[in-house]
Amino acid sequence: MTSLMAPHPSPGTPRLHHLLVMMLGVAQTQLLRVAVEIGIADLVKDGPRSIDTLAAATGTDALALARVLRGLASIGVLAEITPQQFAKTSLSSMLQTDHPSSVRDYALVMGSDWAHSVWSYFPHSVKTGESGFEALFGQPCYSYLQNRPEDVAVFDAAMTALSRQESTVLLDVFDFSEFHTVVDVGGGQGLLLATLLRANPGLHGVLLDFAMVVEGARTVLESELADGRCEVIEGDFMTAVPAGGDVYILKRILMDRNDAQARRVLSHIREAMHPNGCVLVADPDPTTQYGALLDMLMLVVFGSSSRIRTEAELSELFASADFILTRTVSAPPTLRLFEGVAV
């Protein structure tokens, strides 16, 4: 879905070659999907392996696998150290099952049949502003996924994998120690909240999400719940949010809501928050290549009304809900953090 290519060709790379490689971005996505599905990164983590050894271990055709391995090597995910011998790289390590920064589940989501198919409706979304996903499947994305528990499990795992890395980054760029109660709105499995609470012993946490989602969070937050430092609340943030927090976090929440929906969430927070509190919106950074390309996925899945907003658009959205944008902080490699306080 997203390209591993640099935004501009390296010196000496013919422009035509660079452009043709960009056109084959789908091949990169599917190479990563297959690599994860058959466990290539796990098989080479302890040392180089031959094509025949890997084919036997994965139950694949050796000739076909050789082409896949060389394709992965061409984008830096593997290294062919000698003819027919492939070794790990820093990129393949992040596709390992047990790597602390693994994004293997994210690769599965991006390469999944439903995500792959929806791109054929991208021109439809560009021409009409409508959701290509709904045109293809006849229902909104989240409704579709809820009827496919296996896909939901992979999707949740992918979001948790990203959250594991993004949570640490948010700690680095924002000081939560001055607050008393943090409310993670739509906090999913609770990994972000757990990270914040463990790094800030004086912080109390509240997690809000749907019942089917927060069940897993009770395990992630088990020690914090036992110590009375955390609450897990089942609910819909489009209806209401818990009151009394002095910092409310919306991580990857507003980007798939239209302006009216986003304004409603912010208004609920404005009504519920402590008078001296703030709201933090953490979404992918649209000024990066990752953010710009992910925004295209937002377009085809949700239509033109949902998007990864620019700073100016977020500032305008804040103002419509009686907030003022006070700070914008880069949280690389994926996020940008917006802080808003009540007017």
N, C-alpha and C positions, 0 to 999 in steps of 0.2 A: 504494500500500500504506500509506504513512504520509501523514498530512495536513499540508498547509502552513499550516493554520489555527492561530491561537494557541489555547492551551488554554482560554481564556475569551474571550467576545465583547468586542470593543472597546466603549468607552462609546458609547451611542446605537444599537448594533446590536441589532435585535429578537432576543430569545432564540429564537423560532421559526425565523427566517431562519438564525441560526447553527447550530441543530440540523439543519436540512434540508441545509445545506451539508456538514456532517459526514457525513451519510448518503450523500452523493455523493462520498465520498473516492475511490472506484474511478475516477471520471471524472478526477480529478486525476492519478492514477497513469498512466492510459492517455494523457492529454494529454502528459505528460512522455515517455512511451515513444515516441509518434508524433513528437513534436518532435525527439527524438534520432535516430530512424530516418530521417527525411527531411532532417535537418541544418539545421533552422531557425536554431539558435544560431550556426552557422558562417556562414550567409548574411546575418545582420544585424549581425555583429560590426564591420563597417567602416562602417556607416551605415544609416539607415532604408531599408526596402524596401516597395514596394507589394504588395498582395495578388496582383495579376496577375503581377508579376515573380517573386514567391516561388512561385506556382503553376506558372509555366513552368519554373523552376529545379528544382522538386521532382517535376514530373510528376503533380501532383494536381489535382483538380477545384477551380476557383477559389471556387465557392460553399461547398463543404465546408471548404476550407482557411480561408476567412474566419471561419467559426464556430470552428475550432480556434484560430486566432490570437487571437480575442477571448476564448476560454476561457483561453488562456495568459495573456493580459493581465489577466484577472480574478483570477488568483492571483499576479500580480507577476512572471511569467517573461518577459513582453514588455510594451512600453508602446505604446499607440496614440497617437502624438503628434499626428497629424491624421487625419481620416477616411480609412481604408484604407491608412494608412502606419504600419508597425510598426518599433520600434527595440529594441535590446538593453537589458537591465537587469543589475544585479549578479548576479541569479539565472541569467539566460540565459547569462551569461559562463561560469558553472561547468558548462554543458552543452556548451561548445565542445570540439572534438576536441583542440586544442592548448593549452588553458588549463592552467596548472600545478596547479590545484586541481580539475580536471575530474572530475565524477562521472557522466558520460554513461553509462558502462558499468553503473553501479549502477542507473540509471534503467531500462536495458534488462533487467536481472535482475528488478527489482521488477515490471515490466510484462510479463514474458515469459508465454507461454501456460501453462507449467507452474505458475508462481508464482500467476498469476491464478486458474487452475482450482482450486487446492487450497483456496482460501478457502471454497468451497462446502461443504467438510467441516469447517469450524470448529466448528459445533454438535456434530458427532460427537466431536471432540476434547474439547470442554468437558464433554459428558455422560459420556464413557468414560475420558478421560485418555489415550486412544490416539492414535497418529499419524494425522492425517487424510490426510497424504501417502501413507502406506502403504496406507490403506484405498482411496484413489483409484487409485494406480499399482501396487499389489501388491508393492512393494519399497521399501527405505529410500532416502532422498533421494540420498545419495552414490553408491549402486549405480546408481540411475536415471541420474544425470548422467554417470557414467563410460561409459555406452553411447551418449552423445550428445555427441560431441566439440565440436560447434559451441556447444552450451550451456555446456560446460566452459570453453571459451575465453573466453566472455563473463563467466562467473562468476569465473574467475581474474583477468580484467582489472578487474572490479568490486572485488574484494578488494584488488588492487594499488592501485587509485585511492584507496580508503579508507586503506590502509596508508601511502601517500605523505604524507597529511595527519596521520594519527595518530602516525607515527614522529617527526615534528617536535615534536608536542605532548609526547610522552613524554620527549624530550630536555629540554624546558622544565621538566618537573615532577619529574624524577628525575636525580640525579647519578650517572652511570655511570663517572666518572673514577677512583673509588676501587677499582674492580674490575679484575681481570686477564683473566678469561675469561668471556664471556657466551655462553650456549647458547640459541638461539632454537628452541624446541620447536614443531614444526609450522609452521615459518617460511615455508613456501610459496616464493615467487619470490625471497626474500632481501632485499627492499627495506628492511625494518626493520633488519636486521642491517647492511646496507650503510650506512644512515644513522648508526647508532650507532658503527660503526668509523671512519667519516670524520670524525665529530665528536670522537672520542677516540683519538688516535694510539697511545696505550699499550695499547689494548684488543685482545684476541684474540677471535675469534668462531668459533662452531660452529653450523652450520645443520643441523637434522634434519627430514626429511620423506620422503614416499614417492618412489621413483625417478622416476615419471612427473611429479612436481611439481618436484623440485629441478633437473631438467635446465635449466630456464629460469634458475634461480638462478646457474648457473655463468657466465652472461653478465653478470648484474647485479653479481656479486661478482668479476668477472674480475681487476681490479687488486689486490684484497685477497688473492685466491688466489695471484696471481703473486708478491706480496710475502711470502707465507707467514704472513699475519695471519689466515687464515680456513681452515676446513675445511667441506666439504659432505658430509654423511653421509646415505646412503640407509637408511631404516629406519622402523619403526612405533613411535611413542612409547607405544602401548598395551602394547608388549612390553618395551622398555627405552629408556633415554636415555643419551647420552654421559656418561662420568664426568669428574670433576675441575673442573667449572665452579663459579664462585663466585657467579654470578647466572644463574638460569634464567627465561626469559620465556615466558609462555603468553598470547598475544594472540588474543582471539576463539577460544579453543580449548575452554575448559570449558563455555561456554554451551550447546553442543549435545551435551554428554555428561551422562548421568545420574550420580547420586551415586557409584555403585559404579565407573563408568568414570573419573570425575574423581578419585576417591580413589586409583585404581590409578596414574594418571599422576603424581599428587603423591607417591605412595609410591616410584615409580621415581626421581623427582627427589631425594627424601629420602635414598635409598640411594646415589645417584651423586654428590651435590654435595659440594663442599669443606665441612669442618666449620663454617667461619665464613661460609658462603654464605647466599643468600636466594633465594626464589622470588617472581616478580612475576606477578600475574594481572591482565591488562588486558582488561576486558569492557565493553560498553556500560553506561551508567549507568541503572539502572531507575527512578531518581527523576526522570529527564527524560522529556519527551513522546516523544522518539525512542526511548529505551530501553524505555519501557513498551509502545509499539506494536510495536517489534521483538520484544519478548517474546511477543506474540500470534502472530507468525510462527513463533517457536520452538515454541510450543505446537502449532500445527496441523501443522507439519512433523515434529517429533520426539516429540510427546506431552508429557504433564505431567511426566515424569521429567527432562527436559532443560529448563533455564531460565536466564535471566539472574538470577543470585543476588543477594540483598540482602547487606548487610554482615554481618548476623547469620548468614545461611546460609553465607556464605563462611568466616566465622570458625569455625563448627561443622565445615565440611568440612576446613579446615586442621587443626583439632585431631584429627580422625579419622586424619590422615596424619602425626601427630607434628610439626606446625608450630604456631606461634602467630602470629596476626595482629598485626603491630606498627605498621602504618601504612596509612591509607586516604587517597588523594590524588585529588582531582578533576582530570580531564584533558579539559577541554571542547574541542570541543562534543559529543563522542560518548562518551568513555571515562571509566571510573573505575579507578584503579590500586590494587591491594591488595599489600602487601608482607608476606611471611611468613618467619620464621626457624625453624630446628630447635629443638625443645623440649630 
